[in-house]
Amino acid sequence: MGSELGVSEEKILALPDYPSSPLYDEAERVALEYADSMTITGREVTDELFARLRRFYEDDAIVELTEVIAWENASSKFNRALRIPSQNLWKR
């Protein structure tokens, strides 16, 4: 059974292993690496990573992806600071 976004539960559960999981293609891997680089403290979006991202996505898509990642990061910090609990939108 897939989620509301059309991503299978199997794929969601494999997310921690996205760099090596056969469930993710190269475009998905680079987008997830980009998200990690934007999100994880101490990481940066390198020129090399940005060049790989541009091989798969046009400028408008990169801007949108960046906005969504930044929004989710801000939302997460906002909710955590105000002790707003998860809405439990995805359940195993």
C-alpha positions as CSV (number, residue, x, y, z in Angstrom):
1,M,0.0,0.0,0.0
2,G,1.5,3.4,-1.0
3,S,1.3,6.6,0.9
4,E,-0.9,9.6,-0.1
5,L,2.1,10.9,-2.2
6,G,2.3,7.7,-4.2
7,V,5.5,6.5,-2.5
8,S,5.5,2.9,-1.4
9,E,5.9,2.0,2.3
10,E,8.8,-0.2,1.2
11,K,10.5,2.8,-0.2
12,I,9.8,5.0,2.8
13,L,11.3,2.3,5.1
14,A,14.4,2.1,2.9
15,L,15.0,5.8,3.2
16,P,17.9,5.5,5.6
17,D,19.7,3.4,3.0
18,Y,18.8,5.6,0.0
19,P,22.4,5.9,-1.2
20,S,22.6,2.1,-1.8
21,S,19.0,1.0,-2.0
22,P,17.9,-0.3,-5.5
23,L,14.5,1.3,-4.8
24,Y,15.9,4.8,-5.5
25,D,17.1,5.9,-8.9
26,E,20.0,8.4,-9.4
27,A,17.8,11.4,-9.6
28,E,16.1,10.6,-6.3
29,R,19.5,9.8,-4.7
30,V,20.9,13.2,-5.6
31,A,17.8,15.0,-4.4
32,L,17.9,13.2,-1.1
33,E,21.6,13.9,-0.8
34,Y,20.8,17.6,-1.5
35,A,18.2,17.5,1.3
36,D,20.7,15.9,3.7
37,S,23.3,18.5,2.8
38,M,20.8,21.3,3.5
39,T,19.5,19.8,6.7
40,I,22.3,18.1,8.6
41,T,24.4,20.5,10.7
42,G,28.0,20.7,9.5
43,R,27.2,19.6,5.9
44,E,27.2,21.9,2.9
45,V,25.9,21.8,-0.6
46,T,29.2,21.4,-2.5
47,D,29.7,22.7,-6.1
48,E,30.0,19.0,-7.1
49,L,26.7,18.0,-5.6
50,F,25.0,21.1,-7.1
51,A,26.4,20.1,-10.5
52,R,25.1,16.5,-10.1
53,L,21.7,18.0,-9.1
54,R,21.6,20.1,-12.3
55,R,22.1,17.0,-14.4
56,F,18.7,15.7,-13.3
57,Y,16.7,18.9,-12.6
58,E,16.1,22.2,-14.4
59,D,16.6,25.5,-12.5
60,D,12.9,25.9,-11.7
61,A,12.7,22.4,-10.2
62,I,15.9,23.1,-8.1
63,V,14.4,26.3,-6.7
64,E,11.2,24.5,-5.8
65,L,13.0,21.5,-4.3
66,T,15.2,24.0,-2.3
67,E,12.1,25.8,-1.0
68,V,10.4,22.6,0.1
69,I,13.4,21.4,1.9
70,A,14.0,24.8,3.6
71,W,10.3,25.0,4.5
72,E,10.3,21.5,6.1
73,N,13.4,22.4,8.0
74,A,11.9,25.6,9.3
75,S,8.6,23.9,10.1
76,S,10.4,21.1,12.0
77,K,12.4,23.6,14.2
78,F,9.3,25.7,14.8
79,N,7.2,22.7,15.9
80,R,10.0,21.3,18.0
81,A,10.5,24.7,19.8
82,L,6.8,25.1,20.5
83,R,6.4,21.4,21.5
84,I,3.9,20.8,18.7
85,P,3.4,17.1,18.3
86,S,3.4,15.1,15.1
87,Q,0.1,14.8,13.4
88,N,0.9,11.1,12.7
89,L,0.1,11.4,9.0
90,W,2.0,8.3,8.1
91,K,1.6,5.1,10.0
92,R,3.3,1.8,9.5
